Amino acid sequence: MDKDFLPINKWPEDERPREKLLKHGSQNLTNCELLAILLRTGINNKQSSRSAIDLARDVFLKYKSLNELFNVSAIELTEIKGIGIAKAS
């Protein structure tokens, strides 16, 4: 596990995507933050520790835009480490 990993629920409240959404509205969040809210959780196991924001960034590194992401199948999304069929759905 990454010793520098800090789960989102340990971040300052003003930086957490869900709290930002409730306080400021969706127009004030990045696509990564919005996707992280939908993903709900990251990965936290012996091999890897990544937040939902990290997973969302991975998705947008592979699929450069929302339009591109909308045209990807759930099975293709599962090729990204940390995205299983539930999150891909």
N, CA, C and O atoms as a CHARMM CRD file, in Angstrom:
* protein
*
  356
    1    1 MET  N      0.83200  -1.17400   0.00000 PROA 1      0.00000
    2    1 MET  CA     0.00000   0.00000   0.00000 PROA 1      0.00000
    3    1 MET  C      0.88000   1.24100   0.00000 PROA 1      0.00000
    4    1 MET  O      1.91700   1.27200   0.66200 PROA 1      0.00000
    5    2 ASP  N      0.47000   2.25600  -0.73700 PROA 2      0.00000
    6    2 ASP  CA     1.21000   3.51000  -0.84600 PROA 2      0.00000
    7    2 ASP  C      1.09400   4.28700   0.45900 PROA 2      0.00000
    8    2 ASP  O     -0.00900   4.64000   0.87800 PROA 2      0.00000
    9    3 LYS  N      2.22300   4.55200   1.10100 PROA 3      0.00000
   10    3 LYS  CA     2.20300   5.23100   2.39600 PROA 3      0.00000
   11    3 LYS  C      1.74600   6.68400   2.27500 PROA 3      0.00000
   12    3 LYS  O      1.33800   7.27700   3.27400 PROA 3      0.00000
   13    4 ASP  N      1.80400   7.27200   1.07900 PROA 4      0.00000
   14    4 ASP  CA     1.37500   8.65300   0.87300 PROA 4      0.00000
   15    4 ASP  C     -0.10100   8.75700   0.48600 PROA 4      0.00000
   16    4 ASP  O     -0.62300   9.85900   0.32100 PROA 4      0.00000
   17    5 PHE  N     -0.76200   7.63200   0.34300 PROA 5      0.00000
   18    5 PHE  CA    -2.16800   7.63100  -0.06800 PROA 5      0.00000
   19    5 PHE  C     -3.04900   8.21200   1.02700 PROA 5      0.00000
   20    5 PHE  O     -2.93200   7.83900   2.19500 PROA 5      0.00000
   21    6 LEU  N     -3.92700   9.12100   0.64500 PROA 6      0.00000
   22    6 LEU  CA    -4.89000   9.70400   1.57400 PROA 6      0.00000
   23    6 LEU  C     -6.27000   9.59000   0.93700 PROA 6      0.00000
   24    6 LEU  O     -6.54000  10.25200  -0.06400 PROA 6      0.00000
   25    7 PRO  N     -7.15200   8.75700   1.50300 PROA 7      0.00000
   26    7 PRO  CA    -8.47500   8.59800   0.91800 PROA 7      0.00000
   27    7 PRO  C     -9.25400   9.91700   0.92800 PROA 7      0.00000
   28    7 PRO  O     -9.02700  10.78200   1.77400 PROA 7      0.00000
   29    8 ILE  N    -10.15600  10.04800  -0.01200 PROA 8      0.00000
   30    8 ILE  CA   -10.91600  11.28700  -0.16300 PROA 8      0.00000
   31    8 ILE  C    -11.62500  11.67500   1.13100 PROA 8      0.00000
   32    8 ILE  O    -11.71500  12.86200   1.44600 PROA 8      0.00000
   33    9 ASN  N    -12.12700  10.70500   1.88300 PROA 9      0.00000
   34    9 ASN  CA   -12.84400  11.05700   3.11400 PROA 9      0.00000
   35    9 ASN  C    -11.93000  11.66000   4.17500 PROA 9      0.00000
   36    9 ASN  O    -12.41700  12.14000   5.19900 PROA 9      0.00000
   37   10 LYS  N    -10.62400  11.64600   3.95700 PROA 10     0.00000
   38   10 LYS  CA    -9.66600  12.28200   4.85900 PROA 10     0.00000
   39   10 LYS  C     -9.20200  13.64500   4.33000 PROA 10     0.00000
   40   10 LYS  O     -8.46200  14.35300   5.01200 PROA 10     0.00000
   41   11 TRP  N     -9.63500  14.01500   3.11600 PROA 11     0.00000
   42   11 TRP  CA    -9.29800  15.30500   2.54000 PROA 11     0.00000
   43   11 TRP  C    -10.06300  16.39800   3.26900 PROA 11     0.00000
   44   11 TRP  O    -11.07800  16.11400   3.90500 PROA 11     0.00000
   45   12 PRO  N     -9.59900  17.64700   3.19200 PROA 12     0.00000
   46   12 PRO  CA   -10.39600  18.75900   3.72500 PROA 12     0.00000
   47   12 PRO  C    -11.76500  18.79000   3.02200 PROA 12     0.00000
   48   12 PRO  O    -11.85400  18.55000   1.81800 PROA 12     0.00000
   49   13 GLU  N    -12.80500  19.08000   3.76800 PROA 13     0.00000
   50   13 GLU  CA   -14.16300  19.01700   3.21800 PROA 13     0.00000
   51   13 GLU  C    -14.33400  19.84600   1.95100 PROA 13     0.00000
   52   13 GLU  O    -15.03300  19.41900   1.03200 PROA 13     0.00000
   53   14 ASP  N    -13.71500  21.01600   1.88100 PROA 14     0.00000
   54   14 ASP  CA   -13.87400  21.88900   0.71300 PROA 14     0.00000
   55   14 ASP  C    -13.24000  21.32100  -0.55100 PROA 14     0.00000
   56   14 ASP  O    -13.49200  21.82200  -1.64700 PROA 14     0.00000
   57   15 GLU  N    -12.41500  20.27500  -0.41200 PROA 15     0.00000
   58   15 GLU  CA   -11.75800  19.67200  -1.56500 PROA 15     0.00000
   59   15 GLU  C    -12.41800  18.37900  -2.02300 PROA 15     0.00000
   60   15 GLU  O    -12.09100  17.87600  -3.09800 PROA 15     0.00000
   61   16 ARG  N    -13.32800  17.83600  -1.24500 PROA 16     0.00000
   62   16 ARG  CA   -13.98400  16.57500  -1.58700 PROA 16     0.00000
   63   16 ARG  C    -15.03300  16.80100  -2.67400 PROA 16     0.00000
   64   16 ARG  O    -15.84900  17.71600  -2.56700 PROA 16     0.00000
   65   17 PRO  N    -15.01500  15.97000  -3.71900 PROA 17     0.00000
   66   17 PRO  CA   -15.94700  16.17900  -4.83600 PROA 17     0.00000
   67   17 PRO  C    -17.42600  16.22000  -4.42800 PROA 17     0.00000
   68   17 PRO  O    -18.15800  17.10000  -4.88100 PROA 17     0.00000
   69   18 ARG  N    -17.86400  15.31200  -3.60700 PROA 18     0.00000
   70   18 ARG  CA   -19.28400  15.26100  -3.23800 PROA 18     0.00000
   71   18 ARG  C    -19.69900  16.52400  -2.48200 PROA 18     0.00000
   72   18 ARG  O    -20.76300  17.08700  -2.73800 PROA 18     0.00000
   73   19 GLU  N    -18.86400  16.95600  -1.56200 PROA 19     0.00000
   74   19 GLU  CA   -19.15900  18.15300  -0.79000 PROA 19     0.00000
   75   19 GLU  C    -19.11800  19.40100  -1.66800 PROA 19     0.00000
   76   19 GLU  O    -19.93600  20.30700  -1.50400 PROA 19     0.00000
   77   20 LYS  N    -18.15600  19.44800  -2.60700 PROA 20     0.00000
   78   20 LYS  CA   -18.08800  20.56500  -3.55100 PROA 20     0.00000
   79   20 LYS  C    -19.34900  20.61800  -4.40000 PROA 20     0.00000
   80   20 LYS  O    -19.88400  21.69700  -4.65600 PROA 20     0.00000
   81   21 LEU  N    -19.82100  19.46400  -4.83300 PROA 21     0.00000
   82   21 LEU  CA   -21.04000  19.39900  -5.63500 PROA 21     0.00000
   83   21 LEU  C    -22.22000  19.98200  -4.85900 PROA 21     0.00000
   84   21 LEU  O    -22.96600  20.81200  -5.37900 PROA 21     0.00000
   85   22 LEU  N    -22.37900  19.54700  -3.62800 PROA 22     0.00000
   86   22 LEU  CA   -23.50400  20.01700  -2.81900 PROA 22     0.00000
   87   22 LEU  C    -23.41400  21.50000  -2.50200 PROA 22     0.00000
   88   22 LEU  O    -24.43300  22.18900  -2.45100 PROA 22     0.00000
   89   23 LYS  N    -22.21500  21.98900  -2.29200 PROA 23     0.00000
   90   23 LYS  CA   -22.03100  23.38800  -1.89200 PROA 23     0.00000
   91   23 LYS  C    -22.01900  24.35000  -3.07800 PROA 23     0.00000
   92   23 LYS  O    -22.54600  25.45900  -2.99000 PROA 23     0.00000
   93   24 HSD  N    -21.41200  23.91600  -4.20000 PROA 24     0.00000
   94   24 HSD  CA   -21.16600  24.84200  -5.30700 PROA 24     0.00000
   95   24 HSD  C    -21.87600  24.48500  -6.60700 PROA 24     0.00000
   96   24 HSD  O    -21.91700  25.30400  -7.52500 PROA 24     0.00000
   97   25 GLY  N    -22.43500  23.28100  -6.70700 PROA 25     0.00000
   98   25 GLY  CA   -23.10500  22.86400  -7.93600 PROA 25     0.00000
   99   25 GLY  C    -22.16900  22.18700  -8.91900 PROA 25     0.00000
  100   25 GLY  O    -20.95200  22.36400  -8.86700 PROA 25     0.00000
  101   26 SER  N    -22.75300  21.41500  -9.80800 PROA 26     0.00000
  102   26 SER  CA   -21.96300  20.61300 -10.75100 PROA 26     0.00000
  103   26 SER  C    -21.13100  21.45000 -11.71100 PROA 26     0.00000
  104   26 SER  O    -20.08200  21.00300 -12.17600 PROA 26     0.00000
  105   27 GLN  N    -21.58600  22.65100 -12.01000 PROA 27     0.00000
  106   27 GLN  CA   -20.85500  23.50300 -12.95200 PROA 27     0.00000
  107   27 GLN  C    -19.48100  23.91200 -12.42200 PROA 27     0.00000
  108   27 GLN  O    -18.64100  24.38400 -13.18700 PROA 27     0.00000
  109   28 ASN  N    -19.24900  23.73800 -11.13900 PROA 28     0.00000
  110   28 ASN  CA   -17.97500  24.11600 -10.53100 PROA 28     0.00000
  111   28 ASN  C    -17.04800  22.93500 -10.28800 PROA 28     0.00000
  112   28 ASN  O    -16.02700  23.08000  -9.61600 PROA 28     0.00000
  113   29 LEU  N    -17.38900  21.77500 -10.82200 PROA 29     0.00000
  114   29 LEU  CA   -16.54300  20.58800 -10.69200 PROA 29     0.00000
  115   29 LEU  C    -15.94600  20.23000 -12.03900 PROA 29     0.00000
  116   29 LEU  O    -16.52000  20.51700 -13.09000 PROA 29     0.00000
  117   30 THR  N    -14.79000  19.60000 -11.98900 PROA 30     0.00000
  118   30 THR  CA   -14.17200  19.10700 -13.22100 PROA 30     0.00000
  119   30 THR  C    -14.86200  17.80800 -13.64200 PROA 30     0.00000
  120   30 THR  O    -15.58600  17.19700 -12.85600 PROA 30     0.00000
  121   31 ASN  N    -14.63400  17.40500 -14.86500 PROA 31     0.00000
  122   31 ASN  CA   -15.16700  16.11800 -15.32100 PROA 31     0.00000
  123   31 ASN  C    -14.63200  14.97000 -14.46400 PROA 31     0.00000
  124   31 ASN  O    -15.35500  14.01400 -14.18200 PROA 31     0.00000
  125   32 CYS  N    -13.37400  15.06500 -14.05200 PROA 32     0.00000
  126   32 CYS  CA   -12.79800  14.02400 -13.18100 PROA 32     0.00000
  127   32 CYS  C    -13.53400  13.96700 -11.85200 PROA 32     0.00000
  128   32 CYS  O    -13.83300  12.88100 -11.35700 PROA 32     0.00000
  129   33 GLU  N    -13.82700  15.10700 -11.27800 PROA 33     0.00000
  130   33 GLU  CA   -14.53500  15.12100 -10.00100 PROA 33     0.00000
  131   33 GLU  C    -15.94200  14.55400 -10.14200 PROA 33     0.00000
  132   33 GLU  O    -16.40100  13.80600  -9.27800 PROA 33     0.00000
  133   34 LEU  N    -16.62600  14.90700 -11.22800 PROA 34     0.00000
  134   34 LEU  CA   -17.97500  14.37900 -11.45700 PROA 34     0.00000
  135   34 LEU  C    -17.94500  12.86700 -11.66000 PROA 34     0.00000
  136   34 LEU  O    -18.77800  12.14600 -11.11100 PROA 34     0.00000
  137   35 LEU  N    -16.98800  12.39200 -12.44700 PROA 35     0.00000
  138   35 LEU  CA   -16.87000  10.95400 -12.66100 PROA 35     0.00000
  139   35 LEU  C    -16.50100  10.23800 -11.35600 PROA 35     0.00000
  140   35 LEU  O    -16.99700   9.14300 -11.09200 PROA 35     0.00000
  141   36 ALA  N    -15.64700  10.83800 -10.55300 PROA 36     0.00000
  142   36 ALA  CA   -15.26600  10.23800  -9.26600 PROA 36     0.00000
  143   36 ALA  C    -16.48300  10.03900  -8.37000 PROA 36     0.00000
  144   36 ALA  O    -16.57200   9.04200  -7.65400 PROA 36     0.00000
  145   37 ILE  N    -17.41200  10.97600  -8.40600 PROA 37     0.00000
  146   37 ILE  CA   -18.63700  10.83700  -7.62000 PROA 37     0.00000
  147   37 ILE  C    -19.42400   9.61800  -8.08400 PROA 37     0.00000
  148   37 ILE  O    -19.96200   8.87100  -7.26700 PROA 37     0.00000
  149   38 LEU  N    -19.48900   9.42100  -9.39000 PROA 38     0.00000
  150   38 LEU  CA   -20.19700   8.25300  -9.92300 PROA 38     0.00000
  151   38 LEU  C    -19.47000   6.94900  -9.60200 PROA 38     0.00000
  152   38 LEU  O    -20.10700   5.93000  -9.33600 PROA 38     0.00000
  153   39 LEU  N    -18.15600   6.98000  -9.62700 PROA 39     0.00000
  154   39 LEU  CA   -17.37600   5.77400  -9.32000 PROA 39     0.00000
  155   39 LEU  C    -17.48100   5.39100  -7.84700 PROA 39     0.00000
  156   39 LEU  O    -17.36700   4.21500  -7.50300 PROA 39     0.00000
  157   40 ARG  N    -17.69400   6.36600  -6.98700 PROA 40     0.00000
  158   40 ARG  CA   -17.87900   6.21700  -5.54100 PROA 40     0.00000
  159   40 ARG  C    -16.62200   5.88100  -4.76400 PROA 40     0.00000
  160   40 ARG  O    -16.32800   6.53900  -3.76600 PROA 40     0.00000
  161   41 THR  N    -15.87400   4.87900  -5.18900 PROA 41     0.00000
  162   41 THR  CA   -14.71200   4.43500  -4.42500 PROA 41     0.00000
  163   41 THR  C    -13.50400   4.26000  -5.33500 PROA 41     0.00000
  164   41 THR  O    -13.62100   4.15400  -6.55600 PROA 41     0.00000
  165   42 GLY  N    -12.36100   4.23300  -4.70400 PROA 42     0.00000
  166   42 GLY  CA   -11.12600   3.94900  -5.42200 PROA 42     0.00000
  167   42 GLY  C    -10.68900   2.52800  -5.12700 PROA 42     0.00000
  168   42 GLY  O    -11.51500   1.62400  -4.99800 PROA 42     0.00000
  169   43 ILE  N     -9.39100   2.34200  -5.02100 PROA 43     0.00000
  170   43 ILE  CA    -8.79500   1.04300  -4.70700 PROA 43     0.00000
  171   43 ILE  C     -7.96900   1.24300  -3.44400 PROA 43     0.00000
  172   43 ILE  O     -7.23100   2.22100  -3.33300 PROA 43     0.00000
  173   44 ASN  N     -8.08500   0.34100  -2.51200 PROA 44     0.00000
  174   44 ASN  CA    -7.24300   0.39800  -1.32700 PROA 44     0.00000
  175   44 ASN  C     -6.97800  -1.02800  -0.87500 PROA 44     0.00000
  176   44 ASN  O     -7.70600  -1.58400  -0.05200 PROA 44     0.00000
  177   45 ASN  N     -5.92500  -1.60600  -1.42800 PROA 45     0.00000
  178   45 ASN  CA    -5.53400  -2.96400  -1.04800 PROA 45     0.00000
  179   45 ASN  C     -4.01500  -3.04600  -0.96500 PROA 45     0.00000
  180   45 ASN  O     -3.33000  -2.03000  -1.08900 PROA 45     0.00000
  181   46 LYS  N     -3.49300  -4.23000  -0.76000 PROA 46     0.00000
  182   46 LYS  CA    -2.04300  -4.39500  -0.58800 PROA 46     0.00000
  183   46 LYS  C     -1.25100  -3.98600  -1.81800 PROA 46     0.00000
  184   46 LYS  O     -0.12700  -3.49900  -1.69800 PROA 46     0.00000
  185   47 GLN  N     -1.82500  -4.17800  -2.99600 PROA 47     0.00000
  186   47 GLN  CA    -1.10300  -3.89000  -4.23100 PROA 47     0.00000
  187   47 GLN  C     -1.19000  -2.43300  -4.66100 PROA 47     0.00000
  188   47 GLN  O     -0.25900  -1.91000  -5.27400 PROA 47     0.00000
  189   48 SER  N     -2.30600  -1.76900  -4.34400 PROA 48     0.00000
  190   48 SER  CA    -2.51900  -0.44300  -4.89100 PROA 48     0.00000
  191   48 SER  C     -3.47500   0.36700  -4.02600 PROA 48     0.00000
  192   48 SER  O     -4.44100  -0.16300  -3.47700 PROA 48     0.00000
  193   49 SER  N     -3.19300   1.63900  -3.91500 PROA 49     0.00000
  194   49 SER  CA    -4.08400   2.56300  -3.22200 PROA 49     0.00000
  195   49 SER  C     -4.30700   3.76100  -4.12600 PROA 49     0.00000
  196   49 SER  O     -3.38800   4.53100  -4.40500 PROA 49     0.00000
  197   50 ARG  N     -5.54000   3.90100  -4.57500 PROA 50     0.00000
  198   50 ARG  CA    -5.88200   4.99700  -5.49100 PROA 50     0.00000
  199   50 ARG  C     -7.27500   5.48800  -5.14500 PROA 50     0.00000
  200   50 ARG  O     -8.17000   4.69500  -4.85100 PROA 50     0.00000
  201   51 SER  N     -7.45100   6.78000  -5.18300 PROA 51     0.00000
  202   51 SER  CA    -8.75400   7.36900  -4.88700 PROA 51     0.00000
  203   51 SER  C     -9.66200   7.27900  -6.10800 PROA 51     0.00000
  204   51 SER  O     -9.21900   6.94500  -7.20700 PROA 51     0.00000
  205   52 ALA  N    -10.92300   7.57800  -5.89800 PROA 52     0.00000
  206   52 ALA  CA   -11.86500   7.63400  -7.01800 PROA 52     0.00000
  207   52 ALA  C    -11.44400   8.71200  -8.01700 PROA 52     0.00000
  208   52 ALA  O    -11.65400   8.56300  -9.22000 PROA 52     0.00000
  209   53 ILE  N    -10.85600   9.78600  -7.52300 PROA 53     0.00000
  210   53 ILE  CA   -10.32400  10.83700  -8.41600 PROA 53     0.00000
  211   53 ILE  C     -9.20600  10.26800  -9.28300 PROA 53     0.00000
  212   53 ILE  O     -9.15000  10.54900 -10.48000 PROA 53     0.00000
  213   54 ASP  N     -8.32000   9.47500  -8.69400 PROA 54     0.00000
  214   54 ASP  CA    -7.23900   8.84600  -9.46500 PROA 54     0.00000
  215   54 ASP  C     -7.80500   7.95100 -10.56900 PROA 54     0.00000
  216   54 ASP  O     -7.32900   7.97300 -11.70400 PROA 54     0.00000
  217   55 LEU  N     -8.82100   7.16800 -10.22100 PROA 55     0.00000
  218   55 LEU  CA    -9.44300   6.29400 -11.22900 PROA 55     0.00000
  219   55 LEU  C    -10.08200   7.11900 -12.33800 PROA 55     0.00000
  220   55 LEU  O     -9.96500   6.78400 -13.51600 PROA 55     0.00000
  221   56 ALA  N    -10.75400   8.19100 -11.96000 PROA 56     0.00000
  222   56 ALA  CA   -11.37900   9.06000 -12.96300 PROA 56     0.00000
  223   56 ALA  C    -10.31900   9.65300 -13.89300 PROA 56     0.00000
  224   56 ALA  O    -10.53000   9.74400 -15.10300 PROA 56     0.00000
  225   57 ARG  N     -9.18200  10.05400 -13.32700 PROA 57     0.00000
  226   57 ARG  CA    -8.08600  10.57800 -14.16500 PROA 57     0.00000
  227   57 ARG  C     -7.58200   9.50900 -15.12900 PROA 57     0.00000
  228   57 ARG  O     -7.29300   9.79900 -16.29000 PROA 57     0.00000
  229   58 ASP  N     -7.47800   8.27000 -14.64200 PROA 58     0.00000
  230   58 ASP  CA    -7.06000   7.17000 -15.51400 PROA 58     0.00000
  231   58 ASP  C     -8.02000   7.01000 -16.68400 PROA 58     0.00000
  232   58 ASP  O     -7.60100   6.79400 -17.82200 PROA 58     0.00000
  233   59 VAL  N     -9.30200   7.11800 -16.39500 PROA 59     0.00000
  234   59 VAL  CA   -10.31400   7.00300 -17.45100 PROA 59     0.00000
  235   59 VAL  C    -10.10700   8.11200 -18.48200 PROA 59     0.00000
  236   59 VAL  O    -10.12200   7.85100 -19.68500 PROA 59     0.00000
  237   60 PHE  N     -9.91600   9.34600 -18.01400 PROA 60     0.00000
  238   60 PHE  CA    -9.76400  10.46000 -18.95200 PROA 60     0.00000
  239   60 PHE  C     -8.39400  10.49400 -19.62500 PROA 60     0.00000
  240   60 PHE  O     -8.23600  11.14700 -20.65600 PROA 60     0.00000
  241   61 LEU  N     -7.41200   9.81100 -19.06800 PROA 61     0.00000
  242   61 LEU  CA    -6.14600   9.67100 -19.79000 PROA 61     0.00000
  243   61 LEU  C     -6.31500   8.76100 -20.99600 PROA 61     0.00000
  244   61 LEU  O     -5.71800   8.98500 -22.04900 PROA 61     0.00000
  245   62 LYS  N     -7.13400   7.73600 -20.82800 PROA 62     0.00000
  246   62 LYS  CA    -7.37100   6.78400 -21.91800 PROA 62     0.00000
  247   62 LYS  C     -8.40900   7.31100 -22.90300 PROA 62     0.00000
  248   62 LYS  O     -8.23700   7.19400 -24.11700 PROA 62     0.00000
  249   63 TYR  N     -9.47500   7.88500 -22.38400 PROA 63     0.00000
  250   63 TYR  CA   -10.55900   8.42400 -23.21800 PROA 63     0.00000
  251   63 TYR  C    -10.57400   9.92800 -23.00900 PROA 63     0.00000
  252   63 TYR  O    -10.99100  10.40500 -21.95300 PROA 63     0.00000
  253   64 LYS  N    -10.13500  10.65700 -23.97700 PROA 64     0.00000
  254   64 LYS  CA    -9.79000  12.07100 -23.83100 PROA 64     0.00000
  255   64 LYS  C    -10.97300  13.01700 -23.60000 PROA 64     0.00000
  256   64 LYS  O    -10.77100  14.15600 -23.17800 PROA 64     0.00000
  257   65 SER  N    -12.17700  12.57300 -23.86400 PROA 65     0.00000
  258   65 SER  CA   -13.32700  13.46800 -23.72000 PROA 65     0.00000
  259   65 SER  C    -14.55200  12.68100 -23.26000 PROA 65     0.00000
  260   65 SER  O    -14.57300  11.45100 -23.31000 PROA 65     0.00000
  261   66 LEU  N    -15.56300  13.41000 -22.81500 PROA 66     0.00000
  262   66 LEU  CA   -16.81400  12.75200 -22.44300 PROA 66     0.00000
  263   66 LEU  C    -17.44400  12.06900 -23.65100 PROA 66     0.00000
  264   66 LEU  O    -17.98800  10.97100 -23.53000 PROA 66     0.00000
  265   67 ASN  N    -17.37300  12.70900 -24.81100 PROA 67     0.00000
  266   67 ASN  CA   -17.93000  12.09000 -26.02400 PROA 67     0.00000
  267   67 ASN  C    -17.26800  10.75200 -26.30700 PROA 67     0.00000
  268   67 ASN  O    -17.94400   9.77600 -26.62900 PROA 67     0.00000
  269   68 GLU  N    -15.96000  10.70600 -26.18800 PROA 68     0.00000
  270   68 GLU  CA   -15.24200   9.45300 -26.41600 PROA 68     0.00000
  271   68 GLU  C    -15.62500   8.42200 -25.35400 PROA 68     0.00000
  272   68 GLU  O    -15.82000   7.24800 -25.66800 PROA 68     0.00000
  273   69 LEU  N    -15.73200   8.85600 -24.11400 PROA 69     0.00000
  274   69 LEU  CA   -16.10100   7.96200 -23.01900 PROA 69     0.00000
  275   69 LEU  C    -17.49700   7.38500 -23.21500 PROA 69     0.00000
  276   69 LEU  O    -17.72700   6.21100 -22.92300 PROA 69     0.00000
  277   70 PHE  N    -18.42800   8.19300 -23.70600 PROA 70     0.00000
  278   70 PHE  CA   -19.80700   7.73200 -23.90400 PROA 70     0.00000
  279   70 PHE  C    -19.91300   6.65100 -24.97600 PROA 70     0.00000
  280   70 PHE  O    -20.90400   5.92100 -25.02800 PROA 70     0.00000
  281   71 ASN  N    -18.90300   6.54800 -25.82400 PROA 71     0.00000
  282   71 ASN  CA   -18.93200   5.56400 -26.90500 PROA 71     0.00000
  283   71 ASN  C    -18.15300   4.29200 -26.57200 PROA 71     0.00000
  284   71 ASN  O    -17.91300   3.46100 -27.44800 PROA 71     0.00000
  285   72 VAL  N    -17.76100   4.14100 -25.31800 PROA 72     0.00000
  286   72 VAL  CA   -16.97400   2.98500 -24.88000 PROA 72     0.00000
  287   72 VAL  C    -17.91000   1.99200 -24.19900 PROA 72     0.00000
  288   72 VAL  O    -18.81300   2.38600 -23.46200 PROA 72     0.00000
  289   73 SER  N    -17.69200   0.72300 -24.44800 PROA 73     0.00000
  290   73 SER  CA   -18.50900  -0.30000 -23.78900 PROA 73     0.00000
  291   73 SER  C    -18.04700  -0.50900 -22.35100 PROA 73     0.00000
  292   73 SER  O    -16.91600  -0.18000 -21.99300 PROA 73     0.00000
  293   74 ALA  N    -18.92800  -1.05200 -21.54900 PROA 74     0.00000
  294   74 ALA  CA   -18.58700  -1.36400 -20.15700 PROA 74     0.00000
  295   74 ALA  C    -17.40400  -2.33500 -20.10900 PROA 74     0.00000
  296   74 ALA  O    -16.52700  -2.20700 -19.25500 PROA 74     0.00000
  297   75 ILE  N    -17.38500  -3.28700 -21.00800 PROA 75     0.00000
  298   75 ILE  CA   -16.28300  -4.26200 -21.04300 PROA 75     0.00000
  299   75 ILE  C    -14.95800  -3.55200 -21.31000 PROA 75     0.00000
  300   75 ILE  O    -13.95100  -3.88000 -20.68200 PROA 75     0.00000
  301   76 GLU  N    -14.93900  -2.58700 -22.22800 PROA 76     0.00000
  302   76 GLU  CA   -13.71000  -1.83600 -22.49900 PROA 76     0.00000
  303   76 GLU  C    -13.24500  -1.06200 -21.26700 PROA 76     0.00000
  304   76 GLU  O    -12.04600  -0.98500 -20.99700 PROA 76     0.00000
  305   77 LEU  N    -14.18400  -0.49300 -20.52700 PROA 77     0.00000
  306   77 LEU  CA   -13.82400   0.26400 -19.32700 PROA 77     0.00000
  307   77 LEU  C    -13.14700  -0.61700 -18.28200 PROA 77     0.00000
  308   77 LEU  O    -12.29600  -0.14800 -17.52700 PROA 77     0.00000
  309   78 THR  N    -13.52300  -1.88400 -18.23900 PROA 78     0.00000
  310   78 THR  CA   -12.93600  -2.78400 -17.23700 PROA 78     0.00000
  311   78 THR  C    -11.45900  -3.06800 -17.50200 PROA 78     0.00000
  312   78 THR  O    -10.78800  -3.67100 -16.66500 PROA 78     0.00000
  313   79 GLU  N    -10.95200  -2.64400 -18.64300 PROA 79     0.00000
  314   79 GLU  CA    -9.52800  -2.79800 -18.93000 PROA 79     0.00000
  315   79 GLU  C     -8.68800  -1.85100 -18.07300 PROA 79     0.00000
  316   79 GLU  O     -7.47600  -2.03200 -17.96100 PROA 79     0.00000
  317   80 ILE  N     -9.31400  -0.85900 -17.47600 PROA 80     0.00000
  318   80 ILE  CA    -8.61700   0.08000 -16.59900 PROA 80     0.00000
  319   80 ILE  C     -8.57800  -0.51600 -15.20100 PROA 80     0.00000
  320   80 ILE  O     -9.61300  -0.87700 -14.64100 PROA 80     0.00000
  321   81 LYS  N     -7.37900  -0.61500 -14.64100 PROA 81     0.00000
  322   81 LYS  CA    -7.21700  -1.20200 -13.29900 PROA 81     0.00000
  323   81 LYS  C     -8.04600  -0.40800 -12.29400 PROA 81     0.00000
  324   81 LYS  O     -7.92700   0.81300 -12.18300 PROA 81     0.00000
  325   82 GLY  N     -8.88300  -1.13400 -11.57200 PROA 82     0.00000
  326   82 GLY  CA    -9.74300  -0.50600 -10.56800 PROA 82     0.00000
  327   82 GLY  C    -11.16100  -0.28000 -11.03000 PROA 82     0.00000
  328   82 GLY  O    -12.03200   0.07100 -10.23500 PROA 82     0.00000
  329   83 ILE  N    -11.40200  -0.48300 -12.33100 PROA 83     0.00000
  330   83 ILE  CA   -12.74700  -0.34800 -12.87300 PROA 83     0.00000
  331   83 ILE  C    -13.25900  -1.75700 -13.17100 PROA 83     0.00000
  332   83 ILE  O    -12.86700  -2.38400 -14.15600 PROA 83     0.00000
  333   84 GLY  N    -14.13100  -2.23100 -12.30800 PROA 84     0.00000
  334   84 GLY  CA   -14.77100  -3.52200 -12.52000 PROA 84     0.00000
  335   84 GLY  C    -16.08700  -3.32200 -13.25900 PROA 84     0.00000
  336   84 GLY  O    -16.42000  -2.20600 -13.65600 PROA 84     0.00000
  337   85 ILE  N    -16.81900  -4.38300 -13.43800 PROA 85     0.00000
  338   85 ILE  CA   -18.06600  -4.31200 -14.20800 PROA 85     0.00000
  339   85 ILE  C    -19.10400  -3.41900 -13.51600 PROA 85     0.00000
  340   85 ILE  O    -19.87800  -2.74800 -14.19800 PROA 85     0.00000
  341   86 ALA  N    -19.13600  -3.39600 -12.19700 PROA 86     0.00000
  342   86 ALA  CA   -20.10600  -2.54500 -11.49500 PROA 86     0.00000
  343   86 ALA  C    -19.82900  -1.06700 -11.77300 PROA 86     0.00000
  344   86 ALA  O    -20.75200  -0.31400 -12.08500 PROA 86     0.00000
  345   87 LYS  N    -18.58400  -0.65200 -11.66400 PROA 87     0.00000
  346   87 LYS  CA   -18.24700   0.73600 -11.92200 PROA 87     0.00000
  347   87 LYS  C    -18.39700   1.07100 -13.40800 PROA 87     0.00000
  348   87 LYS  O    -18.83000   2.16800 -13.76000 PROA 87     0.00000
  349   88 ALA  N    -18.04500   0.14100 -14.25900 PROA 88     0.00000
  350   88 ALA  CA   -18.15600   0.35900 -15.69400 PROA 88     0.00000
  351   88 ALA  C    -19.61300   0.48600 -16.13400 PROA 88     0.00000
  352   88 ALA  O    -19.92200   1.18600 -17.09800 PROA 88     0.00000
  353   89 SER  N    -20.47900  -0.18200 -15.43400 PROA 89     0.00000
  354   89 SER  CA   -21.90800  -0.12700 -15.78600 PROA 89     0.00000
  355   89 SER  C    -22.46000   1.25600 -15.52300 PROA 89     0.00000
  356   89 SER  O    -23.64300   1.50300 -15.75600 PROA 89     0.00000
